[in-house]
Amino acid sequence: MRVFHELTKRAGIHGEPHPVRRTRSDKARLVGKHVAGVVGKNPFLASGTYDALVVPHPRKPAGIEIYTDKLRTELGSSALVLDSGINGTPLAGSRNLDFFTSAAGAVRSRSVDARATTIANALEALTGVKVPIGALVAREIPKHLRLRTLYRALLRRHRIKTVYSVVSYFHQHITGAARDLGVPVVELQHGAISPYHLGYSYPGSPVVPDQPDELWCFGSYWTTVAELPAGMATAVIGAPFLPPADPALKIGEQVLFLSQGTIGPALLDFAVAFSAARPELDVVFRLHPSEHLTDYRLPPDSKVRVSAGSAESTVELQRAAAYQVGVSTTALFEGMALGCRTAVAELPGHEYLQPVVDLGDAILAADAATLAARLDEAPVCADSSVYYAADQLSAVLKDPSR
């Protein structure tokens, strides 16, 4: 995934997916938190008996981590919650190994692996873009090995029986440590999966090291849309965090554009041009939670309203919007479940939604003029339960055949 992000950024295709910006004072405070956490947040010092380790998502709208919220409630005190504070605010009562995580990546290998150089040269010959794979390997492999050893000790210390993780492709050291000890790992879906997502898609389903044993998905669509690694089982647990659709809330003339860091500026240009072509419509451009309002400037004569921050939620905007437009954000699927008519802007990454377009649940618009002409053709999803099923988490947790 890191190579992919570097490649697409350096090629000018994508921007930063989840930009994190820190001032010097921010960095100093973070170091202080790391040091204090060695005592106050250290999971090795946690008392009690734990059957499960839960690693949530760093993003917490309104202070709630939606992907593991119900799971943590179901597991109760039997779960040790390990929630990093490096890129977000950790959950109350959670523990972390942030000091050790940062320290593990601070010391890099001084030698350049010849294989990494060969791969970098081959990638450049194929794409015309130079990616510093040698530097990535020099940092990430030693970091992985150090953290893998640390997490093996943690899992042994608390005799953990199951690991539940979100975004497991950035926690391969935890998965690897569990695999070393024969502890099963379950990943909870957190976003859109497609044949183009390098965290999940492995054509031919080869054996891939350090992958979770199971992937628990929002709906049946996600279990088959990509070829998962060999041996990875799937289950549908639904999406208890998503409220029901309410047609009474819909505002007939509102069009909601859903941004994301990878293509935000290009999508804003699309929204501005669309609004100029359809001035009678109320156009709202909603930023992704990881985007910064200061990065966006509207033309002085534009009627587009930019929405950011927690003053209003994306879900509530979708419950009210008649139409939604985006590229590859997971929010498009949520909007389909909330009754929005859906259009996909043909910008880099739109391939993620091609299966949905093929199913007839969205239209693809090559440009703003096309969208302005075809907006009324945007469909309401016929059966959104394939993307977001009813809540089944409790039943899956209790299933002895897992």
C-alpha positions in Angstrom: 0.0 0.0 0.0 2.8 2.4 0.8 4.4 1.8 -2.6 1.0 2.3 -4.3 0.5 5.6 -2.5 4.0 6.8 -3.4 3.5 5.7 -7.1 0.2 7.4 -7.6 1.3 10.6 -5.8 4.5 10.9 -7.8 2.7 10.2 -11.0 0.3 13.1 -10.3 -2.8 10.7 -10.3 -3.7 11.0 -6.6 -3.1 13.4 -3.7 -2.4 12.4 -0.1 -5.2 10.0 0.9 -5.2 10.9 4.6 -3.0 14.0 5.1 -1.6 14.5 8.6 0.1 17.8 9.4 2.0 18.6 12.6 3.7 21.7 13.7 6.9 21.5 15.8 4.8 22.0 19.0 2.5 19.2 17.8 5.4 16.9 17.4 6.8 17.9 20.9 3.5 17.2 22.5 3.3 13.8 20.7 6.7 12.8 22.1 5.6 13.8 25.6 2.4 11.7 25.2 4.5 8.7 24.0 6.8 8.9 27.0 3.9 9.3 29.5 2.2 6.4 27.8 5.0 4.0 28.6 3.6 3.9 32.1 0.0 5.1 31.9 -1.0 3.4 28.6 1.3 0.4 28.5 -0.7 -2.8 27.8 2.0 -5.0 29.4 1.0 -3.3 32.7 -2.7 -3.9 32.2 -4.3 -6.0 34.9 -7.1 -8.4 34.3 -7.9 -11.3 32.1 -8.3 -10.8 28.4 -9.5 -13.2 25.7 -9.3 -10.8 22.8 -7.2 -7.9 21.5 -9.1 -5.2 19.6 -7.2 -2.7 17.3 -9.7 0.0 16.3 -9.6 2.5 13.4 -7.8 5.8 14.2 -10.7 7.9 12.8 -13.5 8.7 15.3 -16.3 11.0 14.1 -17.9 12.6 17.1 -15.6 10.6 19.3 -17.0 7.2 18.2 -15.0 4.5 16.4 -17.8 3.1 14.4 -16.2 -0.1 13.1 -15.5 -1.8 16.4 -18.0 0.0 18.6 -20.5 -2.8 18.9 -17.8 -5.5 18.9 -16.2 -3.8 22.0 -19.6 -3.6 23.6 -20.2 -7.3 23.0 -16.8 -8.4 24.2 -16.9 -6.1 27.3 -14.1 -6.5 29.8 -12.7 -9.6 28.0 -11.2 -7.3 25.4 -7.9 -5.4 25.6 -8.3 -2.4 23.4 -5.1 -1.2 21.8 -5.7 2.2 20.2 -2.9 4.4 19.0 -2.8 8.1 19.6 -0.3 8.9 16.9 -2.8 9.9 14.2 -5.9 10.5 16.3 -7.4 10.6 19.8 -7.4 7.1 21.5 -10.5 5.7 23.0 -11.0 6.1 26.7 -9.6 3.2 28.7 -7.5 2.0 25.8 -3.8 1.1 25.9 -1.1 1.7 23.3 2.5 1.0 22.4 3.0 4.3 20.6 6.4 5.0 22.1 7.7 1.6 20.9 6.0 2.0 17.5 7.8 5.3 16.9 11.1 4.0 18.3 10.9 0.9 16.1 10.8 3.0 13.0 13.4 5.5 14.0 16.4 3.2 13.4 16.7 2.1 9.8 18.9 -0.3 8.0 21.9 1.4 6.4 22.3 -1.1 3.6 20.2 -1.1 0.5 18.7 -4.4 -0.4 19.7 -5.3 -4.0 16.3 -6.8 -4.6 14.6 -3.5 -3.7 16.8 -1.7 -6.2 15.8 -4.3 -8.9 12.1 -3.9 -8.1 12.4 0.0 -8.1 14.1 -0.1 -11.5 11.5 -2.5 -13.0 8.7 -0.3 -11.6 10.2 2.8 -13.1 10.6 1.0 -16.5 7.0 0.0 -16.4 5.5 3.3 -15.2 8.0 6.0 -15.8 7.9 6.9 -12.1 10.7 6.4 -9.6 9.6 5.2 -6.2 12.2 4.9 -3.4 11.5 1.3 -2.6 14.9 0.8 -1.1 14.3 3.5 1.5 10.8 2.1 2.2 12.3 -1.4 2.7 15.2 -0.1 4.8 12.6 1.5 7.2 9.6 -0.8 7.1 11.2 -4.3 7.3 13.3 -3.7 10.5 10.3 -1.9 12.0 8.1 -4.8 11.2 10.5 -7.3 12.7 11.0 -5.3 16.0 7.2 -4.8 16.4 6.4 -8.4 15.6 8.7 -9.5 18.4 7.1 -7.0 20.8 3.5 -8.1 19.9 4.4 -11.7 20.3 5.4 -10.9 23.9 2.1 -8.9 24.4 -0.1 -11.7 23.1 1.7 -14.3 25.3 1.5 -11.9 28.3 -2.3 -11.8 28.2 -2.9 -15.2 26.6 -4.9 -13.6 23.9 -7.2 -16.1 22.0 -8.4 -13.8 19.1 -7.2 -10.6 17.6 -9.7 -8.2 16.0 -8.2 -5.6 13.8 -9.2 -2.7 11.5 -7.0 -1.8 8.5 -4.9 -4.9 8.9 -2.7 -4.1 5.9 -1.1 -1.4 8.1 -0.9 -3.8 11.1 0.9 -6.7 9.5 3.3 -6.9 12.5 0.3 -7.7 14.7 -1.1 -10.2 12.3 2.4 -11.8 11.9 2.9 -12.0 15.7 -0.5 -13.7 16.1 0.3 -16.1 13.3 3.6 -17.0 15.0 1.6 -18.1 18.0 -1.4 -19.7 16.2 -3.8 -17.0 17.4 -6.6 -16.3 14.8 -6.9 -12.8 13.4 -10.2 -11.3 12.3 -10.3 -8.1 10.3 -13.4 -5.8 10.4 -14.1 -4.1 7.1 -13.6 -0.3 7.3 -13.9 0.9 3.7 -14.5 0.1 0.0 -13.0 -3.1 -1.3 -12.4 -3.6 -5.0 -10.2 -5.5 -7.5 -7.9 -2.4 -7.4 -7.4 -2.2 -3.6 -3.9 -3.5 -2.9 -4.8 -4.2 0.7 -7.2 -7.0 -0.3 -7.0 -7.9 -4.0 -4.6 -10.7 -4.9 -5.5 -12.1 -8.4 -5.4 -15.8 -8.4 -5.7 -15.9 -4.6 -2.1 -16.9 -3.7 -0.8 -17.6 -0.3 0.2 -14.2 1.2 2.1 -13.9 4.5 0.7 -12.0 7.5 -2.9 -11.8 6.3 -5.9 -12.1 8.6 -7.7 -15.5 8.8 -11.1 -13.9 8.4 -12.6 -10.7 6.9 -15.9 -9.6 8.4 -17.8 -7.6 5.9 -20.7 -5.1 5.8 -22.6 -7.1 3.1 -22.3 -9.9 0.7 -21.0 -7.7 -2.2 -17.7 -7.3 -0.4 -17.1 -11.0 0.1 -16.7 -11.6 -3.7 -15.7 -8.3 -5.3 -12.0 -9.0 -5.0 -9.9 -12.1 -5.0 -8.7 -12.4 -1.4 -5.5 -14.2 -0.3 -5.7 -18.0 -0.1 -7.3 -19.2 3.1 -9.0 -16.0 4.1 -12.6 -16.7 5.1 -15.4 -14.1 5.0 -18.5 -13.5 7.0 -21.2 -10.8 6.8 -21.8 -8.9 10.0 -23.8 -5.9 8.7 -23.3 -2.3 9.6 -24.8 -1.4 12.9 -23.4 2.1 12.7 -25.5 3.1 9.7 -29.0 4.6 10.5 -32.0 3.6 8.3 -32.9 5.5 5.3 -35.8 8.0 5.7 -37.5 9.2 2.5 -39.2 12.0 4.5 -35.9 13.7 5.1 -35.0 14.0 1.4 -34.5 17.4 -0.1 -35.5 17.1 -3.8 -33.0 19.5 -5.3 -29.9 18.8 -3.2 -26.8 17.3 -4.8 -24.0 16.2 -2.4 -20.5 15.8 -3.7 -18.3 13.5 -1.5 -14.7 14.4 -1.5 -11.5 12.4 -0.5 -7.9 13.4 -0.3 -6.8 11.5 -3.4 -8.9 13.5 -5.8 -10.4 16.4 -3.8 -9.3 19.4 -5.9 -10.3 17.7 -9.2 -13.7 16.8 -7.8 -14.3 20.4 -6.6 -13.6 21.6 -10.1 -16.2 19.1 -11.3 -18.7 20.2 -8.7 -18.2 23.9 -9.6 -18.7 23.3 -13.3 -21.8 21.1 -12.6 -23.3 23.8 -10.4 -22.8 26.4 -13.1 -24.6 24.1 -15.6 -27.4 23.4 -13.1 -27.8 26.7 -11.1 -31.3 25.7 -9.9 -29.8 22.9 -7.8 -28.4 23.1 -4.2 -24.8 21.7 -4.5 -22.9 20.8 -1.3 -19.2 19.7 -1.4 -18.5 17.6 1.7 -14.9 17.1 2.7 -13.6 13.8 3.9 -12.8 13.9 7.7 -9.1 13.8 6.9 -9.1 16.7 4.5 -8.4 20.4 5.4 -10.8 23.2 4.6 -7.8 25.5 4.0 -6.8 23.5 1.0 -9.9 24.5 -0.9 -10.8 27.8 -2.6 -14.1 28.4 -4.5 -14.4 30.8 -7.4 -16.1 34.0 -6.1 -19.2 33.5 -8.2 -19.7 29.8 -7.3 -22.9 28.7 -5.6 -21.3 25.5 -4.2 -21.3 25.3 -0.4 -18.3 23.5 1.1 -19.1 21.5 4.2 -16.3 20.4 6.6 -15.8 19.4 10.2 -18.2 18.1 12.9 -20.9 20.8 12.7 -22.8 18.5 10.4 -22.2 14.9 9.6 -21.8 13.2 6.3 -24.5 10.7 7.1 -27.0 13.3 8.0 -26.2 15.2 4.7 -26.7 12.0 2.8 -30.0 11.3 4.6 -31.2 14.7 3.3 -29.6 14.7 -0.2 -31.5 13.5 -3.3 -28.3 12.9 -5.2 -24.7 12.1 -4.4 -21.6 12.3 -6.5 -18.1 10.9 -5.8 -15.3 8.8 -7.1 -14.2 5.9 -4.9 -15.1 6.9 -1.3 -16.8 4.4 0.9 -19.4 7.1 1.7 -20.9 6.5 -1.8 -22.0 3.0 -0.7 -23.4 4.4 2.6 -25.3 7.0 0.6 -26.9 4.2 -1.5 -28.1 2.6 1.6 -29.5 5.9 2.7 -31.5 6.3 -0.4 -29.4 8.7 -2.5 -29.4 8.5 -6.3 -25.8 7.9 -7.2 -23.4 9.2 -9.9 -19.7 8.4 -10.2 -17.4 11.1 -11.5 -14.9 9.7 -14.0 -11.8 10.8 -12.2 -8.8 8.7 -11.2 -10.0 5.9 -8.9 -13.5 5.7 -10.4 -12.7 2.1 -11.3 -13.5 1.2 -7.7 -17.2 1.8 -8.5 -17.3 0.2 -11.9 -18.9 -3.0 -10.5 -21.6 -0.9 -9.0 -22.2 0.9 -12.3 -22.3 -2.5 -14.0 -24.9 -3.6 -11.5 -27.1 -0.6 -12.4 -26.8 1.0 -9.0 -25.0 4.2 -10.2 -24.3 6.0 -13.4 -20.8 7.1 -14.6 -20.3 10.7 -15.7 -17.3 11.6 -17.9 -17.5 15.3 -17.0 -19.7 17.9 -15.4 -21.6 18.6 -18.6 -22.5 14.9 -18.9 -23.6 14.8 -15.3 -25.7 17.9 -15.7 -27.5 16.3 -18.7 -27.9 12.9 -17.1 -28.5 13.6 -13.5 -32.1 12.5 -13.6 -30.9 9.0 -14.8 -29.0 8.5 -11.6 -30.7 5.4 -9.9 -31.7 4.6 -6.4 -30.0 1.3 -5.4 -32.5 -1.5 -5.8 -31.2 -3.6 -2.9 -28.7 -1.8 -0.7 -28.6 -4.8 1.7 -26.0 -6.4 -0.5 -23.7 -3.6 0.5 -24.9 -3.0 4.0 -26.8 -5.9 5.5 -28.8 -5.9 8.7 -26.7 -6.3 11.9 -25.5 -9.8 12.3 -22.5 -9.3 14.5 -23.8 -11.1 17.6 -24.7 -14.2 15.6 -21.3 -14.3 13.9 -19.5 -13.9 17.2 -21.4 -16.8 18.7 -21.0 -19.1 15.7 -18.9 -22.1 16.9 -18.1 -23.1 13.4 -15.9 -20.1 12.8 
